[in-house]
Structure formats: C-alpha cells, structure tokens
Amino acid sequence: TDDFNLTHECLDRWDDDQTAVRLQFDSGDRATYSNGKIRKPAAQFAHALQDYGIEPGDPVAVMLEPSWELYATMFGIFYSGAVYVPMFTLFGRDAIEYRLDDSDADLLITSEKKATEDVPDDVDCEVLQVSDGFESFFDGYPETYEPSTSADDISVIQYTSGTTGTPTGYRMRHKTITQSIVTFLFAYGVRQSDSYFNPSPPAWAHGLWMGTLAPLSIGTATGTYSGKFDPETLLSGL
C-alpha cells in the first residue's frame, strides 16, 4: 500500500488517553505514558526534523534509555519518513562510530553524558543532546502530523549484535510490523486486554519489535525497564 506508517499503526489508531507505556526505572521510580503523551510530541518532533533538514529516507540514530524522550523521538522519526537507527546505550566509542559510519546517519540523538563521554569528536553527523531543555527543539510545532510513507519504505536500520562477526545493519520496512503482529498474537499468545512486560532494551530487535511496536500496534500497553540492570528493581516493576 502507498499509505502505511508505523506511528499511525501504533498510536494514531488508539485513543490519546489510552495507556501506551509503563516504565520501571533503575532508580525505583515509575512512569506511565498515554498514547497522547507520546503521539503529540512525536508529531512535533517530526515537524522539527523537517526544519532541521532531515528528509524522508535520511538515517537518524537514537541512543537513549527507555524514556518519554526515546518514544517521542522514535515515533517522530517514523512519522517523518526518516529512518530510525537504534543504538544500545552501553556502546563505547568504536561501536558508536562504526554504526554511525555504516548507516550514514545524518543525526544522532543521545544523552548529554553519552555525547560528552563516548561519542567521538570527529563523527560525520550532527549530535543532538537530550537534556532538560530538549523540548525547546520542537516546542510550538503542530501536535498532529500527516505521514506520507508507504509500506515498502525503510523504517529501521536494525543492527545485529556482532557476536559472530561484524555487526550487520538490516533494512526493515514499515510493513515489517505486520509480521511482528502475527508472531505476537499467535506465538506469544498476547491479547489486547493482557498485561505485558518486556524488559529487553528497545535498541535490539526483540525489544523494539516484540517489546514495543507489536503490542502498541494491537492496542496493548507495554511495560519495560530503563537503566542499569538490578534484579530486585526489575522484579518490582514486573
């Protein structure tokens, strides 16, 4: 189809006040985000990306822990037609530089700490730091966005872990979500009314597609974990 978008499938089709994400932070704090809490800034972020010079098909790397900022930027990238490049927050300088160069990313969005400590100074892309003033990047833009992507457009460059060789970036399309839904419904057996928790980091394929996008696309809230692993804190969240 010529009219298919991941953010529309995950957020637009559901009520703004419906719960989308429940987060357990390693600090012990918790947060709950509704569809509207994510969808509206995602739309604003998509508009801001366009003014920033990011065009459909441009790779945008994101290296953030699960957080409101992560979901707003990720779904904003999907909205805009740019290509989402998820990156694990424990990556060091070599791993970061390799994925940025290999994906030809035009922009990296990461925390202030990662930007100053781990991102090489000579990377060939812009670096946008997520800090207390991050909302100023998209503040004032419209809270709705009309996507123009097709099912066959690339949505994600998903890297393998590299444990058996050089990490490989696979091009996933917007329509990939349809395959994830089938697995989610018939292999996992999850239904819309279920309580679902998946602590896999969304920088990896399982945490992104089965932990985030598949549940949201069928209207099921997802629960996950953010930060340094601690078994007691994770179990508390579960």
DOKOL-676301 format. One record per residue (C-alpha): residue number from 1; chain; x, y negated, z; residue in one letter. Coordinates in Angstrom, 3 decimals, always signed. Layout:
BEGIN
+-----+----+----------+----------+----------+----+
!   i ! ch !       px !       py !       pz ! aa !
+-----+----+----------+----------+----------+----+
! NUM !  A !        X !        Y !        Z !  A !
...
+-----+----+----------+----------+----------+----+
end
This chain:
BEGIN
+-----+----+----------+----------+----------+----+
!   i ! ch !       px !       py !       pz ! aa !
+-----+----+----------+----------+----------+----+
!   1 !  A !   +0.000 !   +0.000 !   +0.000 !  T !
!   2 !  A !   +1.040 !   -3.598 !   -0.625 !  D !
!   3 !  A !   -0.276 !   -4.761 !   +2.759 !  D !
!   4 !  A !   +1.269 !   -2.927 !   +5.698 !  F !
!   5 !  A !   +3.161 !   -4.308 !   +8.699 !  N !
!   6 !  A !   +4.440 !   -2.731 !  +11.899 !  L !
!   7 !  A !   +3.440 !   -5.616 !  +14.156 !  T !
!   8 !  A !   -0.062 !   -5.609 !  +12.720 !  H !
!   9 !  A !   -0.350 !   -1.869 !  +13.368 !  E !
!  10 !  A !   +0.986 !   -2.136 !  +16.926 !  C !
!  11 !  A !   -0.505 !   -5.422 !  +18.162 !  L !
!  12 !  A !   -2.943 !   -7.147 !  +15.797 !  D !
!  13 !  A !   -5.433 !   -4.292 !  +15.790 !  R !
!  14 !  A !   -5.939 !   -4.395 !  +19.569 !  W !
!  15 !  A !   -7.394 !   -6.947 !  +21.990 !  D !
!  16 !  A !   -4.989 !   -9.580 !  +23.311 !  D !
!  17 !  A !   -5.861 !   -8.748 !  +26.927 !  D !
!  18 !  A !   -5.158 !   -5.020 !  +26.484 !  Q !
!  19 !  A !   -2.036 !   -3.799 !  +28.307 !  T !
!  20 !  A !   +0.860 !   -3.067 !  +25.943 !  A !
!  21 !  A !   +3.980 !   -2.527 !  +28.066 !  V !
!  22 !  A !   +4.694 !   -1.734 !  +31.705 !  R !
!  23 !  A !   +8.306 !   -2.281 !  +32.744 !  L !
!  24 !  A !  +10.255 !   -0.937 !  +35.714 !  Q !
!  25 !  A !  +13.428 !   -2.993 !  +36.184 !  F !
!  26 !  A !  +16.529 !   -1.615 !  +37.875 !  D !
!  27 !  A !  +16.172 !   -4.409 !  +40.459 !  S !
!  28 !  A !  +12.968 !   -2.769 !  +41.675 !  G !
!  29 !  A !  +10.764 !   -5.453 !  +40.126 !  D !
!  30 !  A !   +7.986 !   -4.572 !  +37.712 !  R !
!  31 !  A !   +6.203 !   -6.419 !  +34.914 !  A !
!  32 !  A !   +3.157 !   -5.792 !  +32.757 !  T !
!  33 !  A !   +2.754 !   -7.418 !  +29.356 !  Y !
!  34 !  A !   -0.517 !   -7.613 !  +27.446 !  S !
!  35 !  A !   -0.769 !   -7.456 !  +23.656 !  N !
!  36 !  A !   -1.308 !  -11.201 !  +23.577 !  G !
!  37 !  A !   +1.699 !  -11.866 !  +25.798 !  K !
!  38 !  A !   +3.844 !  -10.220 !  +23.117 !  I !
!  39 !  A !   +1.909 !  -10.951 !  +19.928 !  R !
!  40 !  A !   +1.694 !  -14.737 !  +20.282 !  K !
!  41 !  A !   +5.425 !  -15.396 !  +20.850 !  P !
!  42 !  A !   +6.215 !  -12.780 !  +18.185 !  A !
!  43 !  A !   +4.219 !  -14.843 !  +15.703 !  A !
!  44 !  A !   +6.002 !  -17.999 !  +16.832 !  Q !
!  45 !  A !   +9.354 !  -16.260 !  +16.578 !  F !
!  46 !  A !   +8.574 !  -15.134 !  +13.019 !  A !
!  47 !  A !   +7.886 !  -18.754 !  +12.017 !  H !
!  48 !  A !  +11.070 !  -19.889 !  +13.772 !  A !
!  49 !  A !  +13.141 !  -17.262 !  +11.946 !  L !
!  50 !  A !  +11.973 !  -18.647 !   +8.627 !  Q !
!  51 !  A !  +13.021 !  -22.167 !   +9.581 !  D !
!  52 !  A !  +16.312 !  -20.719 !  +10.826 !  Y !
!  53 !  A !  +16.966 !  -19.453 !   +7.314 !  G !
!  54 !  A !  +16.167 !  -15.772 !   +7.809 !  I !
!  55 !  A !  +14.384 !  -14.384 !   +4.754 !  E !
!  56 !  A !  +12.453 !  -11.133 !   +4.218 !  P !
!  57 !  A !  +14.927 !   -8.262 !   +3.955 !  G !
!  58 !  A !  +17.635 !  -10.015 !   +5.982 !  D !
!  59 !  A !  +19.006 !   -7.804 !   +8.800 !  P !
!  60 !  A !  +18.648 !   -9.214 !  +12.329 !  V !
!  61 !  A !  +20.422 !   -7.357 !  +15.139 !  A !
!  62 !  A !  +18.971 !   -7.325 !  +18.661 !  V !
!  63 !  A !  +20.938 !   -6.194 !  +21.728 !  M !
!  64 !  A !  +18.676 !   -6.654 !  +24.745 !  L !
!  65 !  A !  +17.358 !   -4.538 !  +27.585 !  E !
!  66 !  A !  +13.604 !   -3.845 !  +27.525 !  P !
!  67 !  A !  +12.046 !   -7.183 !  +28.422 !  S !
!  68 !  A !   +9.485 !   -9.670 !  +27.240 !  W !
!  69 !  A !  +12.213 !  -11.295 !  +25.123 !  E !
!  70 !  A !  +13.057 !   -7.982 !  +23.436 !  L !
!  71 !  A !   +9.467 !   -7.242 !  +22.438 !  Y !
!  72 !  A !   +8.762 !  -10.792 !  +21.291 !  A !
!  73 !  A !  +11.852 !  -10.866 !  +19.070 !  T !
!  74 !  A !  +11.430 !   -7.323 !  +17.730 !  M !
!  75 !  A !   +7.802 !   -7.777 !  +16.716 !  F !
!  76 !  A !   +8.598 !  -11.245 !  +15.396 !  G !
!  77 !  A !  +11.227 !   -9.721 !  +13.120 !  I !
!  78 !  A !   +8.712 !   -7.140 !  +11.870 !  F !
!  79 !  A !   +6.143 !   -9.879 !  +11.265 !  Y !
!  80 !  A !   +8.573 !  -11.944 !   +9.216 !  S !
!  81 !  A !   +9.667 !   -9.124 !   +6.945 !  G !
!  82 !  A !  +13.251 !   -9.296 !   +8.170 !  A !
!  83 !  A !  +14.946 !   -6.002 !   +9.094 !  V !
!  84 !  A !  +15.354 !   -5.053 !  +12.749 !  Y !
!  85 !  A !  +18.763 !   -3.649 !  +13.770 !  V !
!  86 !  A !  +18.518 !   -2.286 !  +17.345 !  P !
!  87 !  A !  +21.759 !   -2.170 !  +19.322 !  M !
!  88 !  A !  +22.420 !   -0.488 !  +22.691 !  F !
!  89 !  A !  +23.332 !   -2.890 !  +25.494 !  T !
!  90 !  A !  +26.276 !   -0.740 !  +26.649 !  L !
!  91 !  A !  +28.088 !   -1.094 !  +23.331 !  F !
!  92 !  A !  +31.606 !   -2.502 !  +23.526 !  G !
!  93 !  A !  +33.331 !   -4.830 !  +21.089 !  R !
!  94 !  A !  +34.266 !   -2.186 !  +18.496 !  D !
!  95 !  A !  +30.782 !   -0.643 !  +18.388 !  A !
!  96 !  A !  +29.172 !   -4.074 !  +18.110 !  I !
!  97 !  A !  +31.485 !   -5.262 !  +15.355 !  E !
!  98 !  A !  +31.057 !   -2.058 !  +13.341 !  Y !
!  99 !  A !  +27.233 !   -2.205 !  +13.340 !  R !
! 100 !  A !  +27.121 !   -5.906 !  +12.566 !  L !
! 101 !  A !  +29.514 !   -5.487 !   +9.640 !  D !
! 102 !  A !  +27.930 !   -2.294 !   +8.342 !  D !
! 103 !  A !  +24.362 !   -3.642 !   +8.488 !  S !
! 104 !  A !  +25.461 !   -7.031 !   +7.105 !  D !
! 105 !  A !  +23.415 !   -8.686 !   +9.865 !  A !
! 106 !  A !  +22.744 !  -12.392 !   +9.441 !  D !
! 107 !  A !  +21.833 !  -12.959 !  +13.093 !  L !
! 108 !  A !  +22.497 !  -11.267 !  +16.444 !  L !
! 109 !  A !  +20.152 !  -11.875 !  +19.371 !  I !
! 110 !  A !  +21.611 !  -10.880 !  +22.722 !  T !
! 111 !  A !  +22.026 !  -11.952 !  +26.321 !  S !
! 112 !  A !  +24.344 !  -14.741 !  +27.337 !  E !
! 113 !  A !  +26.501 !  -12.230 !  +29.234 !  K !
! 114 !  A !  +26.930 !   -9.892 !  +26.253 !  K !
! 115 !  A !  +27.555 !  -12.808 !  +23.900 !  A !
! 116 !  A !  +30.366 !  -14.204 !  +26.028 !  T !
! 117 !  A !  +31.951 !  -10.942 !  +27.201 !  E !
! 118 !  A !  +31.531 !   -8.327 !  +24.459 !  D !
! 119 !  A !  +30.673 !   -9.918 !  +21.106 !  V !
! 120 !  A !  +33.877 !  -10.549 !  +19.109 !  P !
! 121 !  A !  +34.502 !  -14.207 !  +18.317 !  D !
! 122 !  A !  +35.042 !  -13.534 !  +14.620 !  D !
! 123 !  A !  +31.803 !  -11.683 !  +13.783 !  V !
! 124 !  A !  +30.380 !  -12.805 !  +10.466 !  D !
! 125 !  A !  +26.900 !  -13.714 !  +11.702 !  C !
! 126 !  A !  +25.137 !  -16.241 !  +13.880 !  E !
! 127 !  A !  +24.664 !  -15.350 !  +17.566 !  V !
! 128 !  A !  +21.512 !  -16.467 !  +19.362 !  L !
! 129 !  A !  +21.772 !  -16.187 !  +23.139 !  Q !
! 130 !  A !  +18.730 !  -15.279 !  +25.201 !  V !
! 131 !  A !  +18.798 !  -17.367 !  +28.363 !  S !
! 132 !  A !  +16.394 !  -19.420 !  +30.474 !  D !
! 133 !  A !  +15.788 !  -21.835 !  +27.600 !  G !
! 134 !  A !  +15.159 !  -19.163 !  +24.976 !  F !
! 135 !  A !  +11.508 !  -20.138 !  +24.470 !  E !
! 136 !  A !  +12.609 !  -23.511 !  +23.136 !  S !
! 137 !  A !  +13.763 !  -21.688 !  +19.991 !  F !
! 138 !  A !  +10.160 !  -21.016 !  +18.961 !  F !
! 139 !  A !   +8.113 !  -23.346 !  +21.156 !  D !
! 140 !  A !   +5.490 !  -25.294 !  +19.218 !  G !
! 141 !  A !   +5.152 !  -22.885 !  +16.301 !  Y !
! 142 !  A !   +1.731 !  -21.361 !  +15.457 !  P !
! 143 !  A !   +0.637 !  -18.375 !  +17.551 !  E !
! 144 !  A !   -0.610 !  -16.470 !  +14.516 !  T !
! 145 !  A !   +1.291 !  -15.093 !  +11.555 !  Y !
! 146 !  A !   +0.144 !  -13.532 !   +8.294 !  E !
! 147 !  A !   +2.691 !  -10.861 !   +7.316 !  P !
! 148 !  A !   +3.349 !  -10.096 !   +3.660 !  S !
! 149 !  A !   +5.238 !   -6.804 !   +3.933 !  T !
! 150 !  A !   +4.382 !   -3.572 !   +2.143 !  S !
! 151 !  A !   +4.501 !   -0.003 !   +3.411 !  A !
! 152 !  A !   +7.724 !   +0.632 !   +1.479 !  D !
! 153 !  A !   +9.602 !   -2.409 !   +2.777 !  D !
! 154 !  A !  +12.530 !   -1.675 !   +5.097 !  I !
! 155 !  A !  +11.640 !   -2.391 !   +8.726 !  S !
! 156 !  A !  +14.568 !   -0.964 !  +10.725 !  V !
! 157 !  A !  +18.200 !   -0.012 !  +10.208 !  I !
! 158 !  A !  +18.473 !   +2.771 !  +12.781 !  Q !
! 159 !  A !  +21.994 !   +3.908 !  +13.679 !  Y !
! 160 !  A !  +22.927 !   +7.382 !  +14.783 !  T !
! 161 !  A !  +24.965 !   +7.670 !  +17.963 !  S !
! 162 !  A !  +28.188 !   +8.620 !  +16.194 !  G !
! 163 !  A !  +28.906 !  +11.600 !  +18.475 !  T !
! 164 !  A !  +29.712 !  +13.850 !  +15.482 !  T !
! 165 !  A !  +31.172 !  +11.242 !  +13.142 !  G !
! 166 !  A !  +30.877 !   +7.645 !  +12.056 !  T !
! 167 !  A !  +27.505 !   +6.118 !  +13.072 !  P !
! 168 !  A !  +25.166 !   +6.039 !  +10.114 !  T !
! 169 !  A !  +22.535 !   +3.366 !   +9.573 !  G !
! 170 !  A !  +19.326 !   +4.859 !   +8.191 !  Y !
! 171 !  A !  +16.809 !   +2.600 !   +6.471 !  R !
! 172 !  A !  +13.362 !   +3.124 !   +7.989 !  M !
! 173 !  A !  +10.279 !   +1.660 !   +6.312 !  R !
! 174 !  A !   +7.164 !   +0.069 !   +7.746 !  H !
! 175 !  A !   +5.246 !   +3.217 !   +6.769 !  K !
! 176 !  A !   +7.562 !   +5.341 !   +8.945 !  T !
! 177 !  A !   +5.124 !   +4.661 !  +11.778 !  I !
! 178 !  A !   +2.587 !   +6.981 !  +10.139 !  T !
! 179 !  A !   +4.959 !   +9.921 !  +10.584 !  Q !
! 180 !  A !   +5.621 !   +8.902 !  +14.193 !  S !
! 181 !  A !   +1.893 !   +8.802 !  +14.925 !  I !
! 182 !  A !   +1.402 !  +12.357 !  +13.670 !  V !
! 183 !  A !   +4.223 !  +13.589 !  +15.913 !  T !
! 184 !  A !   +2.945 !  +11.558 !  +18.851 !  F !
! 185 !  A !   -0.614 !  +12.880 !  +18.574 !  L !
! 186 !  A !   -0.027 !  +16.497 !  +17.606 !  F !
! 187 !  A !   +3.431 !  +17.372 !  +19.000 !  A !
! 188 !  A !   +3.384 !  +15.210 !  +22.135 !  Y !
! 189 !  A !   -0.373 !  +15.501 !  +22.544 !  G !
! 190 !  A !   -0.804 !  +11.941 !  +23.824 !  V !
! 191 !  A !   -4.223 !  +10.318 !  +23.594 !  R !
! 192 !  A !   -5.272 !   +6.675 !  +23.792 !  Q !
! 193 !  A !   -6.552 !   +6.941 !  +27.371 !  S !
! 194 !  A !   -3.377 !   +8.625 !  +28.705 !  D !
! 195 !  A !   -0.797 !   +7.002 !  +30.956 !  S !
! 196 !  A !   +2.506 !   +7.219 !  +29.114 !  Y !
! 197 !  A !   +6.066 !   +6.648 !  +30.353 !  F !
! 198 !  A !   +9.179 !   +6.938 !  +28.195 !  N !
! 199 !  A !  +12.461 !   +5.708 !  +29.719 !  P !
! 200 !  A !  +14.520 !   +6.260 !  +26.549 !  S !
! 201 !  A !  +16.254 !   +2.996 !  +25.556 !  P !
! 202 !  A !  +14.472 !   +1.471 !  +22.531 !  P !
! 203 !  A !  +17.853 !   +0.854 !  +20.914 !  A !
! 204 !  A !  +17.766 !   +4.534 !  +19.926 !  W !
! 205 !  A !  +15.276 !   +6.181 !  +17.575 !  A !
! 206 !  A !  +13.356 !   +8.135 !  +20.204 !  H !
! 207 !  A !  +12.898 !   +5.157 !  +22.492 !  G !
! 208 !  A !  +11.896 !   +2.895 !  +19.608 !  L !
! 209 !  A !   +9.565 !   +5.052 !  +17.532 !  W !
! 210 !  A !   +8.197 !   +7.523 !  +20.096 !  M !
! 211 !  A !   +8.651 !   +5.368 !  +23.184 !  G !
! 212 !  A !   +7.372 !   +2.057 !  +21.817 !  T !
! 213 !  A !   +5.889 !   +1.888 !  +18.333 !  L !
! 214 !  A !   +3.885 !   +5.129 !  +18.213 !  A !
! 215 !  A !   +1.991 !   +4.592 !  +21.491 !  P !
! 216 !  A !   +1.237 !   +0.950 !  +20.726 !  L !
! 217 !  A !   +0.009 !   +1.835 !  +17.251 !  S !
! 218 !  A !   -2.724 !   +4.091 !  +18.698 !  I !
! 219 !  A !   -3.625 !   +1.614 !  +21.428 !  G !
! 220 !  A !   -1.818 !   +3.355 !  +24.293 !  T !
! 221 !  A !   +0.221 !   +1.270 !  +26.718 !  A !
! 222 !  A !   +3.806 !   +2.385 !  +27.100 !  T !
! 223 !  A !   +5.840 !   +2.404 !  +30.302 !  G !
! 224 !  A !   +9.615 !   +2.214 !  +30.256 !  T !
! 225 !  A !  +12.735 !   +1.388 !  +32.244 !  Y !
! 226 !  A !  +15.070 !   -1.586 !  +31.966 !  S !
! 227 !  A !  +18.620 !   -1.873 !  +33.248 !  G !
! 228 !  A !  +21.234 !   +0.314 !  +34.873 !  K !
! 229 !  A !  +20.045 !   +3.860 !  +35.452 !  F !
! 230 !  A !  +19.082 !   +4.760 !  +39.005 !  D !
! 231 !  A !  +17.064 !   +7.955 !  +39.500 !  P !
! 232 !  A !  +15.088 !   +6.744 !  +42.519 !  E !
! 233 !  A !  +14.101 !   +3.489 !  +40.842 !  T !
! 234 !  A !  +13.157 !   +5.265 !  +37.627 !  L !
! 235 !  A !  +11.039 !   +7.807 !  +39.512 !  L !
! 236 !  A !   +9.381 !   +4.970 !  +41.392 !  S !
! 237 !  A !   +8.372 !   +3.455 !  +38.064 !  G !
! 238 !  A !   +7.128 !   +6.791 !  +36.799 !  L !
+-----+----+----------+----------+----------+----+
end
